């Protein structure tokens, strides 16, 4: 296949191609390091994504979170 046909195929089947790649990578990681280790990594990736998304939306997110957990002003 030439590059143009490959790009056209990818653009018309983007969801399926991305899903197949993610499935292949996930299956490979489970086979190599095990299910529980993969689950542990996936949980922390999800937590990191959530915190990163919140930080990009609200620059004061960490300060507000620490104010809820700790007495105000203790981390400054």
DSSP file (Angstrom, degrees, kcal/mol; ACC not computed):
  #  RESIDUE AA STRUCTURE BP1 BP2  ACC     N-H-->O    O-->H-N    N-H-->O    O-->H-N    TCO  KAPPA ALPHA  PHI   PSI    X-CA   Y-CA   Z-CA
    1    1 A X              0   0    0      0, 0.0     2,-0.1     0, 0.0     0, 0.0   0.000 360.0 360.0 360.0 140.4    0.0    0.0    0.0
    2    2 A X     >  -     0   0    0      1,-0.1     4,-2.0     4,-0.0     5,-0.2  -0.442 360.0-101.7 -86.7 170.4    1.2    3.5   -0.7
    3    3 A X  H  > S+     0   0    0      1,-0.2     4,-2.5     2,-0.2     5,-0.2   0.860 117.7  54.1 -62.9 -39.9    1.1    6.2    1.9
    4    4 A X  H  > S+     0   0    0      1,-0.2     4,-2.4     2,-0.2    -1,-0.2   0.911 110.2  46.3 -63.8 -43.1   -2.0    8.0    0.5
    5    5 A X  H  > S+     0   0    0      2,-0.2     4,-2.6     1,-0.2    -1,-0.2   0.884 112.4  51.5 -66.4 -37.8   -4.1    4.8    0.6
    6    6 A X  H  X S+     0   0    0     -4,-2.0     4,-2.4     2,-0.2    -2,-0.2   0.916 111.8  45.8 -65.1 -43.4   -2.9    4.0    4.1
    7    7 A X  H  X S+     0   0    0     -4,-2.5     4,-2.7     2,-0.2    -2,-0.2   0.902 113.2  50.3 -65.5 -41.4   -3.8    7.5    5.3
    8    8 A X  H  X S+     0   0    0     -4,-2.4     4,-1.8    -5,-0.2    -2,-0.2   0.909 111.3  48.6 -63.5 -42.4   -7.2    7.3    3.6
    9    9 A X  H  X S+     0   0    0     -4,-2.6     4,-1.4     2,-0.2    -2,-0.2   0.920 112.4  48.7 -62.8 -43.8   -7.9    3.9    5.2
   10   10 A X  H  < S+     0   0    0     -4,-2.4     3,-0.4     1,-0.2    -2,-0.2   0.926 110.7  50.4 -63.0 -44.7   -6.9    5.2    8.6
   11   11 A X  H  < S+     0   0    0     -4,-2.7     3,-0.5     1,-0.2    -1,-0.2   0.834 113.9  44.7 -64.7 -32.1   -9.1    8.3    8.3
   12   12 A X  H  < S+     0   0    0     -4,-1.8    -1,-0.2     1,-0.2    -2,-0.2   0.677 126.2  30.7 -85.5 -16.9  -12.1    6.2    7.3
   13   13 A X  S  X S+     0   0    0     -4,-1.4     4,-2.4    -3,-0.4     5,-0.2  -0.160  75.9 137.0-129.5  39.5  -11.6    3.5   10.0
   14   14 A X  H  > S+     0   0    0     -3,-0.5     4,-2.5     1,-0.2     5,-0.2   0.883  71.9  48.4 -59.2 -45.2  -10.0    5.6   12.8
   15   15 A X  H  > S+     0   0    0      1,-0.2     4,-2.3     2,-0.2    -1,-0.2   0.914 113.8  45.9 -63.6 -44.2  -12.0    4.1   15.7
   16   16 A X  H  > S+     0   0    0      2,-0.2     4,-2.2     1,-0.2    -2,-0.2   0.895 114.1  47.6 -67.2 -40.6  -11.4    0.5   14.6
   17   17 A X  H  X S+     0   0    0     -4,-2.4     4,-2.3     2,-0.2    -2,-0.2   0.935 114.2  46.3 -66.9 -46.3   -7.6    1.0   14.0
   18   18 A X  H  X S+     0   0    0     -4,-2.5     4,-2.6    -5,-0.2     5,-0.2   0.904 113.0  50.7 -63.3 -40.2   -7.1    2.8   17.3
   19   19 A X  H  X S+     0   0    0     -4,-2.3     4,-2.5    -5,-0.2    -1,-0.2   0.893 110.0  49.6 -63.3 -40.4   -9.1    0.2   19.1
   20   20 A X  H  X S+     0   0    0     -4,-2.2     4,-2.4     2,-0.2    -1,-0.2   0.899 111.7  48.5 -65.9 -40.4   -7.1   -2.6   17.6
   21   21 A X  H  X S+     0   0    0     -4,-2.3     4,-2.5     2,-0.2     5,-0.2   0.931 113.1  46.9 -65.7 -45.2   -3.8   -0.9   18.5
   22   22 A X  H  X S+     0   0    0     -4,-2.6     4,-2.7     1,-0.2     5,-0.2   0.916 113.1  49.9 -63.0 -42.5   -5.0   -0.3   22.1
   23   23 A X  H  X S+     0   0    0     -4,-2.5     4,-2.5    -5,-0.2    -2,-0.2   0.900 111.4  48.3 -62.4 -41.5   -6.2   -3.9   22.4
   24   24 A X  H  X S+     0   0    0     -4,-2.4     4,-2.4     2,-0.2    -2,-0.2   0.927 113.7  46.1 -64.5 -45.7   -2.9   -5.3   21.1
   25   25 A X  H  X S+     0   0    0     -4,-2.5     4,-2.5     2,-0.2    -2,-0.2   0.926 113.9  48.8 -64.1 -44.2   -0.8   -3.2   23.4
   26   26 A X  H  X S+     0   0    0     -4,-2.7     4,-2.4     1,-0.2    -2,-0.2   0.917 112.4  47.7 -62.4 -44.3   -3.0   -4.1   26.4
   27   27 A X  H  X S+     0   0    0     -4,-2.5     4,-2.2    -5,-0.2    -1,-0.2   0.899 112.4  49.9 -63.6 -40.5   -2.9   -7.8   25.6
   28   28 A X  H  X S+     0   0    0     -4,-2.4     4,-2.1     2,-0.2    -2,-0.2   0.915 111.0  48.5 -64.3 -42.8    0.9   -7.6   25.2
   29   29 A X  H  X>S+     0   0    0     -4,-2.5     4,-2.9     2,-0.2     5,-0.6   0.905 111.0  50.7 -65.4 -41.1    1.3   -5.8   28.5
   30   30 A X  H  X5S+     0   0    0     -4,-2.4     4,-1.4     1,-0.2    -1,-0.2   0.911 112.6  46.7 -63.1 -41.3   -0.9   -8.3   30.3
   31   31 A X  H  <5S+     0   0    0     -4,-2.2    -1,-0.2    -5,-0.2    -2,-0.2   0.861 118.2  42.0 -68.1 -34.7    1.1  -11.2   28.9
   32   32 A X  H  <5S+     0   0    0     -4,-2.1    -2,-0.2    -5,-0.2    -3,-0.2   0.940 132.9  14.2 -80.6 -48.9    4.4   -9.7   29.7
   33   33 A X  H  <5S-     0   0    0     -4,-2.9     4,-0.3     1,-0.2    -3,-0.2   0.561 108.2-108.6-110.1  -8.4    3.9   -8.3   33.2
   34   34 A X     X< -     0   0    0     -4,-1.4     4,-1.7    -5,-0.6    -1,-0.2  -0.121  28.6 -81.3 101.6 161.9    0.7   -9.9   34.4
   35   35 A X  H  > S+     0   0    0      2,-0.2     4,-2.7     1,-0.2     5,-0.2   0.935 121.8  47.3 -69.5 -48.9   -2.9   -8.8   35.0
   36   36 A X  H  > S+     0   0    0      1,-0.2     4,-2.5     2,-0.2    -1,-0.2   0.889 112.9  49.1 -65.8 -38.8   -2.6   -7.3   38.5
   37   37 A X  H  > S+     0   0    0     -4,-0.3     4,-2.3     2,-0.2    -1,-0.2   0.904 112.6  48.9 -64.2 -40.0    0.5   -5.2   37.5
   38   38 A X  H  X S+     0   0    0     -4,-1.7     4,-2.6     2,-0.2    -2,-0.2   0.904 111.0  49.9 -65.1 -41.3   -1.3   -4.0   34.4
   39   39 A X  H  X S+     0   0    0     -4,-2.7     4,-2.4     2,-0.2    -2,-0.2   0.911 109.6  51.7 -62.8 -43.0   -4.4   -3.1   36.5
   40   40 A X  H  X S+     0   0    0     -4,-2.5     4,-1.9     1,-0.2    -2,-0.2   0.921 111.9  46.1 -58.5 -46.8   -2.2   -1.2   38.9
   41   41 A X  H  X S+     0   0    0     -4,-2.3     4,-2.3     1,-0.2    -2,-0.2   0.913 111.5  52.0 -63.8 -43.1   -0.6    0.8   36.1
   42   42 A X  H  X S+     0   0    0     -4,-2.6     4,-2.3     1,-0.2    -2,-0.2   0.881 108.0  51.9 -63.3 -38.6   -3.9    1.5   34.5
   43   43 A X  H  X S+     0   0    0     -4,-2.4     4,-2.3     1,-0.2    -1,-0.2   0.935 112.3  44.8 -63.1 -45.9   -5.4    2.8   37.8
   44   44 A X  H  X S+     0   0    0     -4,-1.9     4,-2.5     2,-0.2    -2,-0.2   0.836 111.2  53.3 -70.6 -31.2   -2.4    5.2   38.3
   45   45 A X  H  X S+     0   0    0     -4,-2.3     4,-2.5     2,-0.2    -1,-0.2   0.917 110.3  48.8 -65.1 -42.2   -2.6    6.3   34.6
   46   46 A X  H  X S+     0   0    0     -4,-2.3     4,-2.4     2,-0.2    -2,-0.2   0.909 111.7  48.1 -63.0 -43.0   -6.3    7.1   35.2
   47   47 A X  H  X S+     0   0    0     -4,-2.3     4,-2.6     2,-0.2     5,-0.2   0.919 112.6  49.4 -63.0 -43.7   -5.6    9.0   38.3
   48   48 A X  H  X S+     0   0    0     -4,-2.5     4,-2.5     1,-0.2    -2,-0.2   0.898 110.9  49.6 -62.3 -41.2   -2.8   10.9   36.6
   49   49 A X  H  X S+     0   0    0     -4,-2.5     4,-2.6     2,-0.2    -2,-0.2   0.923 111.4  49.3 -62.6 -44.5   -5.1   11.7   33.7
   50   50 A X  H  X S+     0   0    0     -4,-2.4     4,-2.3     2,-0.2    -2,-0.2   0.930 113.9  44.5 -62.5 -46.9   -7.8   13.0   36.0
   51   51 A X  H  X S+     0   0    0     -4,-2.6     4,-2.5     1,-0.2    -1,-0.2   0.910 114.1  50.2 -65.4 -42.2   -5.4   15.2   38.0
   52   52 A X  H  X S+     0   0    0     -4,-2.5     4,-2.0    -5,-0.2    -2,-0.2   0.892 110.6  49.4 -62.6 -40.1   -3.8   16.5   34.8
   53   53 A X  H  X S+     0   0    0     -4,-2.6     4,-1.4     2,-0.2    -2,-0.2   0.913 111.8  48.2 -65.3 -42.6   -7.2   17.3   33.3
   54   54 A X  H  X S+     0   0    0     -4,-2.3     4,-2.8     1,-0.2    -2,-0.2   0.894 110.9  51.6 -64.4 -39.8   -8.3   19.2   36.4
   55   55 A X  H  < S+     0   0    0     -4,-2.5    -1,-0.2     1,-0.2    -2,-0.2   0.867 108.3  50.8 -66.2 -35.8   -5.0   21.1   36.5
   56   56 A X  H  < S+     0   0    0     -4,-2.0    -1,-0.2     1,-0.2    -2,-0.2   0.808 116.2  42.0 -72.1 -27.0   -5.5   22.2   32.9
   57   57 A X  H  < S+     0   0    0     -4,-1.4     2,-0.4     1,-0.3    -2,-0.2   0.860 129.2  22.9 -82.9 -38.5   -9.0   23.4   33.6
   58   58 A X    ><  -     0   0    0     -4,-2.8     3,-1.6    -5,-0.2    -1,-0.3  -0.946  59.6-164.0-136.9 110.5   -8.3   25.1   37.0
   59   59 A X  T 3  S+     0   0    0     -2,-0.4     3,-0.3     1,-0.3     4,-0.2   0.719  93.6  54.7 -67.1 -21.0   -4.7   26.2   37.9
   60   60 A X  T 3> S+     0   0    0      1,-0.2     4,-2.6     2,-0.1    -1,-0.3   0.232  75.5 108.6 -95.0  12.4   -5.7   26.5   41.6
   61   61 A X  H <> S+     0   0    0     -3,-1.6     4,-2.6     1,-0.2     5,-0.2   0.907  77.9  46.8 -59.6 -46.4   -6.9   22.8   41.8
   62   62 A X  H  > S+     0   0    0     -3,-0.3     4,-2.7    -4,-0.2    -1,-0.2   0.918 113.4  48.9 -64.5 -43.4   -4.0   21.5   43.9
   63   63 A X  H  > S+     0   0    0     -4,-0.2     4,-2.0     2,-0.2    -1,-0.2   0.916 113.6  46.7 -62.4 -42.7   -4.3   24.4   46.3
   64   64 A X  H  X S+     0   0    0     -4,-2.6     4,-1.4     2,-0.2    -2,-0.2   0.890 112.6  50.2 -66.0 -39.3   -8.0   24.0   46.7
   65   65 A X  H  X S+     0   0    0     -4,-2.6     4,-1.7    -5,-0.2    -2,-0.2   0.918 111.3  47.6 -64.6 -44.1   -7.6   20.2   47.1
   66   66 A X  H  X S+     0   0    0     -4,-2.7     4,-3.3     1,-0.2    -1,-0.2   0.840 107.2  57.3 -67.1 -32.6   -5.0   20.7   49.8
   67   67 A X  H  < S+     0   0    0     -4,-2.0    -1,-0.2     1,-0.2    -2,-0.2   0.845 108.1  48.1 -64.2 -33.2   -7.2   23.3   51.6
   68   68 A X  H  < S+     0   0    0     -4,-1.4    -2,-0.2    -3,-0.2    -1,-0.2   0.874 120.9  35.5 -72.6 -36.9   -9.9   20.6   51.8
   69   69 A X  H  < S+     0   0    0     -4,-1.7     2,-0.2    -5,-0.1    -2,-0.2   0.928 123.1  35.0 -83.8 -48.9   -7.5   18.0   53.2
   70   70 A X  S  < S-     0   0    0     -4,-3.3     3,-0.1    -5,-0.2     2,-0.1  -0.590 100.3 -83.9-102.9 163.0   -5.2   20.1   55.3
   71   71 A X    >   -     0   0    0     -2,-0.2     3,-1.7     1,-0.1     4,-0.2  -0.452  66.2 -86.9 -61.6 141.8   -5.9   23.1   57.5
   72   72 A X  T 3  S+     0   0    0      1,-0.2    -1,-0.1    -5,-0.2    -5,-0.1  -0.213 110.0  15.8 -56.9 135.8   -5.8   26.2   55.2
   73   73 A X  T >  S+     0   0    0     -3,-0.1     3,-0.6     1,-0.0    -1,-0.2   0.399  88.5 111.8  87.6  -1.3   -2.4   27.7   54.8
   74   74 A X  T <  S+     0   0    0     -3,-1.7    -2,-0.1     1,-0.2    -7,-0.0   0.750  76.3  50.7 -78.4 -22.0   -0.3   24.8   56.1
   75   75 A X  T 3         0   0    0     -4,-0.2    -1,-0.2     1,-0.2    -3,-0.1   0.466 360.0 360.0 -93.5  -2.1    1.3   23.9   52.7
   76   76 A X    <         0   0    0     -3,-0.6    -1,-0.2     0, 0.0    -2,-0.1   0.444 360.0 360.0 -92.4 360.0    2.5   27.5   51.9
